Amino acid sequence: MAAIRTTEEALRRGQATQFKKGVVTNPKGGIKKIPQLDVLLADVLGEEKDGIEAAKAILMALRAKATKGDVRAAEVLLDRAYGKAKQFIGLDGELSLTVPAPQVYNTAPPLPNSENEIDV
């Protein structure tokens, strides 16, 4: 493969490798989701063990943890039952914003003495 020598040559090569109009680059599409996940979850959570449905057993376990002081379990239960708490942000009064001017530093070397003098 030959080396790229100029910017123009690099641009030409870039245009040759760009996406072409009407050409599908990923013919099989994106990631496929698990087929009928909602049906599978309903089957699993609807199964009974010892006369109790799985979903009910999970909720009972979460309730037991929450009553023992597990804050995360309580949060999950409350969020599912009542929805997440809304957080309101209010702004009362006047808002003022002061932006300081940037400091500019002269990094140029000093001019020779003859150029610094001004003839009047």
VOTIZA-114705 format. One record per residue: x, y, z of N, C-alpha, C, CB in turn; residue in one letter. Coordinates in steps of 0.1 Angstrom, whole numbers, padded with zeros to 4 digits, always signed. Each point is the difference from the previous one (the first is absolute). Glycine has a CB too. Layout:
N
XYZXYZXYZXYZA;...
//
This chain:
120
+0009-0012+0000-0009+0012+0000+0009+0012+0000-0019-0012+0012M;+0016+0021-0021+0008+0012-0001-0003+0010+0011+0001-0003-0025A;+0009+0011+0029-0001+0010+0010-0008+0012-0006+0021-0008+0012A;-0029+0015-0003-0007+0012-0004+0010+0011+0001-0022-0009+0008I;+0023+0017-0019+0010+0010+0000-0005+0014+0002+0013-0014-0015R;-0026+0017+0011-0005+0013+0001-0014+0000+0007+0013+0007-0021T;-0017+0004+0025-0013+0002+0006-0011-0003-0010+0009+0017+0016T;-0007-0013-0029-0010-0002-0010-0002-0015-0003+0006+0023-0010E;+0005-0030+0010+0000-0014-0002-0008-0007+0011+0022+0001-0013E;-0019+0003+0025-0007-0005+0012-0015+0002-0001+0020+0004+0014A;-0024+0008-0019-0014+0003-0001-0007-0009-0011+0005+0024+0007L;+0002-0026-0018-0005-0008-0011-0002-0014+0005+0012+0014-0017R;-0002-0019+0025-0001-0014+0005-0011-0001+0010+0024-0003-0003R;-0026+0013+0011-0011+0000+0010-0014+0000-0007+0015+0013+0016G;-0016-0006-0027-0013+0001-0007-0003-0014-0007+0003+0025-0004Q;+0008-0032+0001-0002-0013-0007-0004-0010+0010+0017+0006-0016A;-0015-0004+0029-0004-0010+0010-0012+0004+0008+0024-0007+0001T;-0030+0018-0004-0012+0005+0008-0012-0009-0004+0009+0023+0001Q;-0019-0022+0007-0013-0007-0003-0005+0004-0013-0005-0001+0024F;+0000-0009-0032-0006+0003-0013-0015+0001+0002+0019-0013-0012K;-0025+0021+0004-0014+0002+0001-0008-0012-0005+0004+0025-0004K;-0013-0030+0012-0008-0011-0004+0006-0014+0004-0009+0014-0018G;+0021-0014+0023+0006-0013+0004-0002-0002+0015+0017+0002-0019V;-0022-0014+0023-0003-0003+0014+0013-0006+0005-0025-0004-0004V;+0031+0010+0015+0012-0005+0005-0002-0011+0011+0010+0023-0005T;-0022-0024+0010-0002-0010+0010-0013-0007-0004+0011+0013+0019N;-0010-0023-0028-0013-0006-0005-0008-0008+0010+0012+0000-0022P;-0006-0005+0032-0007-0008+0010-0007+0008+0010+0016-0018-0004K;-0013+0031+0005-0006+0009+0009+0007+0000+0014-0022-0003-0012G;+0015+0009+0022+0006+0001+0013-0001-0012+0008-0005+0024-0001G;+0007-0023+0014-0001-0011+0009-0014-0004+0002+0020+0008+0012I;-0023-0021-0013-0013-0005+0002-0003-0002+0015+0001-0011-0023K;-0013+0015+0027-0004-0002+0014-0005-0015+0001-0006+0025+0003K;+0006-0029+0010-0005-0014+0002-0014-0001-0004+0016-0002+0020I;-0020-0008-0028-0013-0001-0005-0010-0002+0011+0008-0009-0021P;-0019+0016+0021-0011-0001+0010+0005+0000+0014-0012-0013-0017Q;+0020+0023+0020+0005+0001+0014-0011+0002+0010+0021+0010-0009L;-0031-0003+0005-0011+0003+0010-0008-0013+0003-0002+0023-0009D;+0001-0032-0001-0006-0013+0002+0008-0009+0009-0011+0002-0022V;+0024-0002+0020+0009-0008+0008+0000+0005+0014+0015-0004-0020L;-0015+0017+0022+0000+0005+0014-0013-0003+0007+0015+0019-0007L;-0026-0018+0000-0013-0004+0005-0001-0014+0004-0010+0017-0014A;+0016-0026+0006+0001-0014+0004+0008-0003+0012-0003-0005-0024D;+0015+0012+0025+0009-0003+0011-0006+0006+0013+0019+0001-0015V;-0024+0011+0014-0006+0007+0012-0013-0006+0004+0012+0021-0006L;-0019-0028-0003-0013-0006+0003+0001-0014+0006-0009+0014-0018G;+0022-0020+0017+0002-0014+0006-0003+0000+0015+0017-0005-0019E;-0022-0006+0023-0003-0001+0014+0010-0010+0007-0024+0005-0004E;+0029-0001+0016+0009-0009+0008-0006+0001+0014+0021+0004-0015K;-0024-0015+0020-0006-0001+0014-0013+0008+0000+0023-0003+0010D;-0030+0003-0021-0013+0007+0000+0000+0015-0001-0008-0019+0013G;+0020+0025-0015+0001+0014-0001+0007+0003-0014+0002+0003+0025I;-0008+0007-0032+0005+0004-0013+0014+0007+0002-0023+0003-0009E;+0032-0004-0001+0013+0005+0001+0000+0015+0003+0008-0018-0015A;-0017+0025+0007-0001+0015+0002-0003+0004+0014-0007+0002-0024A;-0003-0010+0030-0004+0003+0014+0011-0003+0009-0024-0005-0006K;+0032-0006+0004+0011-0004+0009+0011+0011-0001-0005-0024-0004A;+0007+0029-0007+0010+0011-0002-0004+0012+0008+0006-0008-0023I;-0019+0012+0022-0005+0012+0007+0001-0003+0015-0015+0006-0019L;+0012-0018+0024+0000-0003+0014+0015+0001+0005-0021-0015-0002M;+0030+0010-0006+0014+0001+0004+0005+0014+0001+0004-0022-0011A;-0008+0031+0001+0003+0014+0001-0006+0007+0012+0002+0000-0025L;-0014-0004+0028-0007+0006+0012+0008-0004+0013-0022+0000-0012R;+0026-0012+0012+0007-0005+0012+0013+0007+0002-0010-0022-0002A;+0018+0024-0009+0012+0008+0000-0002+0014+0004+0009-0015-0017K;-0020+0021+0011-0003+0014+0003-0003+0002+0015-0008+0003-0024A;+0000-0012+0030-0003+0002+0014+0011-0003+0009-0023-0007-0005T;+0034+0001+0000+0012-0002+0008+0010+0011-0001-0003-0024-0003K;-0001+0034-0006+0009+0012-0001+0007+0001-0013+0002-0001+0024G;-0004-0007-0033+0007+0001-0013-0007+0011-0008+0006-0025+0000D;+0001+0036-0001-0005+0012-0007-0003-0002-0015+0013+0014+0017V;-0004-0021-0023-0001-0003-0014-0013-0008-0003+0025+0001-0003R;-0027-0011+0011-0013-0008-0002-0012+0008+0002+0012-0020+0008A;-0012+0029+0002-0011+0009+0003-0002+0010-0012+0004-0002+0025A;+0007+0007-0031-0001+0009-0011-0006-0007-0012+0020+0012+0008E;-0016-0024-0011-0005-0008-0011-0015-0002+0002+0022-0011-0004V;-0026+0007+0015-0014-0002+0003-0009+0012-0002+0006-0018+0016L;-0001+0029-0010-0007+0013+0000-0001+0005-0014+0007+0005+0023L;+0004-0006-0031+0001+0005-0013-0010-0007-0009+0024+0006+0003D;-0025-0019-0001-0009-0009-0008-0015+0003+0004+0018-0018-0002R;-0020+0020+0014-0014+0002+0005-0005+0014-0003+0004-0016+0018A;+0004+0027-0016-0005+0013-0001+0007+0009-0010-0005-0002+0024Y;+0015-0004-0031+0008+0007-0010+0011+0008+0007-0020+0002-0015G;+0030+0002+0007+0011+0007+0005-0004+0014+0005+0016-0013-0015K;-0010+0018+0025-0004+0013+0005+0005+0011-0010+0002-0008+0024A;-0011+0018-0026+0004+0011-0009+0008+0010+0008-0021-0004-0014K;+0031+0009+0007+0008+0010+0006-0002+0013-0008+0017-0017+0008Q;-0022+0027+0000-0002+0013-0006+0011+0010+0002-0025-0004+0003F;+0029+0011-0013+0010+0010+0002-0006+0013-0003+0018-0016-0007I;-0018+0025+0017-0006+0013-0002+0011+0011+0001-0021-0009+0010G;+0019+0020-0017+0009+0011+0001-0008+0012+0003+0016-0011-0017L;-0014+0016+0029-0007+0012+0004+0010+0012+0001-0018-0014+0012D;+0013+0025-0015+0009+0012+0001+0008+0003-0013+0002-0005+0024G;+0008+0013-0022+0007+0005-0012+0013-0008-0001-0010+0023+0002E;+0014-0026-0014+0012-0008-0003+0010+0009-0007-0013-0022-0001L;+0025+0024+0007+0010+0008-0006+0012-0008-0002-0009+0021+0010S;+0016-0020-0021+0012-0007-0003+0011+0009-0004-0014-0020-0006L;+0025+0019+0012+0011+0009-0003+0011-0009-0006-0006+0017+0018T;+0010-0014-0030+0011-0008-0006+0012+0009-0001-0016-0014-0013V;+0027+0010+0020+0012+0009-0001+0006+0000-0014+0005-0005+0025P;+0001+0016-0028+0007+0001-0013+0013-0008+0000-0010+0023-0003A;+0013-0030-0008+0012-0008+0000+0012+0008+0001-0012-0017-0013P;+0022+0012+0019+0013+0008+0001+0008-0004-0012+0000+0000+0025Q;+0006+0010-0031+0008-0002-0012+0014+0003+0003-0019+0006-0015V;+0028-0015+0012+0014+0002+0003+0007+0002-0013-0001-0015+0021Y;+0010+0024-0021+0008+0003-0012+0012-0009+0001-0007+0024-0002N;+0007-0034-0007+0011-0009-0001+0010+0002-0011-0015-0016+0010T;+0013+0028-0017+0009+0003-0011+0013+0006+0006-0019+0005-0015A;+0031-0008+0009+0012+0005+0005+0001+0016-0001+0011-0022-0006P;-0004+0028+0015+0000+0015-0001+0007+0004-0013+0001+0002+0025P;-0005+0010-0030+0006+0006-0012+0013+0006+0003-0023+0004-0010L;+0032-0004+0000+0013+0007+0003-0002+0015+0003+0011-0016-0016P;-0002+0022+0023-0001+0014+0005-0004+0010-0011+0016-0006+0018N;-0010+0004-0029-0003+0010-0011-0014-0001-0004+0024-0002-0008S;-0031-0009+0009-0014-0001-0005-0009+0004+0011+0006-0018-0015E;-0002+0019+0028-0008+0004+0011-0002+0015+0001+0007-0021+0012N;+0003+0028-0018+0000+0014+0001-0010+0006-0010+0024+0000+0008E;-0031+0011-0004-0010+0006-0008+0005+0014-0003-0019-0013+0009I;+0020+0016-0022+0004+0014-0004-0012+0009+0001+0018-0009-0015D;-0016+0020+0021-0011+0010+0002+0003+0012-0008-0005-0008+0023V;
//
